[in-house]
């Protein structure tokens, strides 16, 4: 009777330890997946910051080009007006 009790307890322990081992394995798997996702998230966030900085630089470049273009158009208009004044005076 004691022998059966010991075997029964051993089998119960064996089943319990297997499920704990399985749970521990699943936990480690999930932990590793979470760790990999955190690394990927950090990489995406870093890339996002890099792209935001590049977009800001491009916006500043476009603004500078717009200002230069407007200044050039204004200068061309002034030259055309001067040319028209000289043409009127010459004729």
KALINZI-V947616 format. One record per run of one state. SS is the DSSP state (H for helix, E for strand, C for the rest). FROM is the first residue (numbers start at 0). TO is the last residue. If there is no record, write none. Layout:
ss = [SS & SS]
from = [FROM & FROM]
to = [TO & TO]
//
This chain:
ss = [C & H & C]
from = [0 & 1 & 90]
to = [0 & 89 & 90]
//
